[in-house]
Amino acid sequence: MSSPLQFVFYVAVKPEKLWDGLFSRESNRIIFMGADFEADIKPGGLMKWIGPGPDGKPATLVKGEILQSEPPKLLQYTFQLGQSPLKSRVTAELVPETEATKLTITHDEWDEADPGYAFCSDGWPRILSRLKTLLETGKTFKPH
């Protein structure tokens, strides 16, 4: 099993605003370059990001199942890239601080053969940086 990926960001907003930024359709559309986000944020609920596939037609880019949900403190879900049968696990923890919220993303339970590991080790910092910028300034930057 590959080592867990872990990212910590401090975002200058209340936990409720950060939660909404992480799990709302609107902010996901912005930080994921127009991808549609569908989610039923309760244990057993499903979530998916849909965007253009290799042929230009809508395709599921990422999907998962909610394992734990405690808004606005904790969300844990399975994570599958595209049509891959391999699953990993994401845990988002939000802890209020004086003027910010500490966000810790832990992405673990990786299969050694999962090509998503390299994708996510590069992708998470980009996505979280875009989200932090969006929530703190109202705009964000284009990815590379």
C-alpha positions as CSV (number, residue, x, y, z in Angstrom):
1,M,0.0,0.0,0.0
2,S,1.3,3.5,-0.9
3,S,1.9,6.1,1.8
4,P,-1.0,8.3,2.7
5,L,-1.1,11.8,1.0
6,Q,-1.8,14.5,3.5
7,F,-2.3,18.2,2.9
8,V,-2.9,21.0,5.5
9,F,-4.2,24.4,4.5
10,Y,-5.4,27.4,6.6
11,V,-8.2,29.2,5.0
12,A,-9.3,32.6,6.3
13,V,-13.0,31.7,6.5
14,K,-15.4,30.1,9.0
15,P,-15.8,26.3,8.8
16,E,-19.3,26.6,7.3
17,K,-18.0,28.6,4.4
18,L,-15.1,26.3,3.8
19,W,-17.4,23.3,4.0
20,D,-19.7,24.9,1.4
21,G,-16.6,25.7,-0.8
22,L,-15.5,22.1,-0.6
23,F,-18.8,20.4,-1.3
24,S,-21.1,22.8,-3.2
25,R,-21.8,22.5,-7.0
26,E,-21.0,26.2,-7.6
27,S,-17.5,26.2,-6.1
28,N,-16.6,22.8,-7.6
29,R,-17.6,24.0,-11.0
30,I,-15.1,26.9,-10.5
31,I,-12.2,25.0,-9.0
32,F,-12.6,22.0,-11.4
33,M,-12.8,24.0,-14.6
34,G,-16.6,23.5,-15.2
35,A,-17.0,20.0,-14.0
36,D,-20.5,19.2,-12.6
37,F,-20.5,18.0,-9.0
38,E,-23.3,15.8,-7.7
39,A,-23.4,14.6,-4.1
40,D,-25.7,13.3,-1.5
41,I,-23.6,14.3,1.6
42,K,-24.8,11.6,4.0
43,P,-23.4,8.2,4.9
44,G,-24.1,5.8,2.0
45,G,-24.7,8.8,-0.3
46,L,-22.9,9.0,-3.7
47,M,-20.8,11.7,-5.1
48,K,-19.3,12.3,-8.6
49,W,-17.6,14.9,-10.7
50,I,-18.7,14.9,-14.4
51,G,-16.7,16.6,-17.1
52,P,-15.7,16.0,-20.7
53,G,-14.2,12.6,-21.4
54,P,-11.5,11.7,-23.9
55,D,-14.1,11.8,-26.7
56,G,-15.5,15.2,-25.5
57,K,-18.7,13.6,-24.2
58,P,-19.7,13.9,-20.5
59,A,-17.9,11.3,-18.4
60,T,-17.5,10.5,-14.7
61,L,-14.1,11.8,-13.8
62,V,-14.2,10.9,-10.1
63,K,-16.8,9.0,-8.0
64,G,-17.1,8.0,-4.5
65,E,-19.4,6.9,-1.6
66,I,-19.8,8.9,1.6
67,L,-18.5,6.9,4.6
68,Q,-18.9,9.6,7.3
69,S,-20.5,13.1,7.3
70,E,-20.4,15.6,10.2
71,P,-20.9,19.0,8.6
72,P,-19.0,21.3,8.9
73,K,-16.3,19.2,10.6
74,L,-15.7,15.9,8.8
75,L,-16.4,14.2,5.5
76,Q,-14.9,10.9,4.6
77,Y,-15.5,9.1,1.3
78,T,-14.2,6.5,-1.1
79,F,-12.4,7.8,-4.2
80,Q,-12.2,6.3,-7.7
81,L,-10.7,7.9,-10.7
82,G,-12.8,7.5,-13.9
83,Q,-13.7,3.9,-14.6
84,S,-10.9,2.5,-12.4
85,P,-12.0,-0.4,-10.2
86,L,-9.4,0.7,-7.6
87,K,-10.7,2.7,-4.6
88,S,-8.9,4.9,-2.0
89,R,-10.2,7.0,0.8
90,V,-10.4,10.7,1.4
91,T,-10.9,12.3,4.8
92,A,-11.5,16.1,5.0
93,E,-11.3,17.5,8.5
94,L,-12.1,21.1,9.3
95,V,-11.0,22.7,12.6
96,P,-11.9,26.3,13.5
97,E,-9.0,28.5,14.6
98,T,-9.1,32.2,15.7
99,E,-9.4,33.8,12.2
100,A,-9.2,30.8,9.9
101,T,-10.2,27.2,9.5
102,K,-7.5,24.4,9.4
103,L,-8.3,22.0,6.6
104,T,-6.6,18.6,6.6
105,I,-7.0,16.3,3.7
106,T,-5.8,12.8,4.2
107,H,-6.0,10.5,1.1
108,D,-5.1,7.0,2.1
109,E,-5.9,3.3,1.6
110,W,-4.2,3.3,-1.8
111,D,-3.7,0.2,-3.9
112,E,0.0,-0.1,-5.1
113,A,-1.3,-0.3,-8.7
114,D,-3.5,2.8,-8.5
115,P,-2.4,5.3,-11.1
116,G,-4.4,7.9,-9.3
117,Y,-1.8,8.2,-6.6
118,A,0.6,10.4,-8.8
119,F,-2.4,12.3,-10.2
120,C,-3.7,13.1,-6.7
121,S,-0.3,13.9,-5.2
122,D,0.0,16.7,-7.8
123,G,-3.7,17.6,-8.0
124,W,-4.7,18.0,-4.4
125,P,-2.4,21.0,-3.7
126,R,-3.5,22.7,-6.9
127,I,-7.2,22.2,-6.2
128,L,-6.9,23.3,-2.5
129,S,-4.9,26.4,-3.5
130,R,-7.6,27.3,-6.0
131,L,-10.3,26.8,-3.4
132,K,-8.4,28.9,-0.8
133,T,-7.9,31.7,-3.2
134,L,-11.5,31.6,-4.3
135,L,-12.9,31.7,-0.8
136,E,-10.5,34.4,0.4
137,T,-10.6,36.7,-2.6
138,G,-13.8,35.7,-4.6
139,K,-11.7,34.7,-7.7
140,T,-9.2,32.0,-8.5
141,F,-6.5,31.2,-11.0
142,K,-6.4,28.9,-14.0
143,P,-4.6,25.6,-13.6
144,H,-1.5,24.9,-15.6
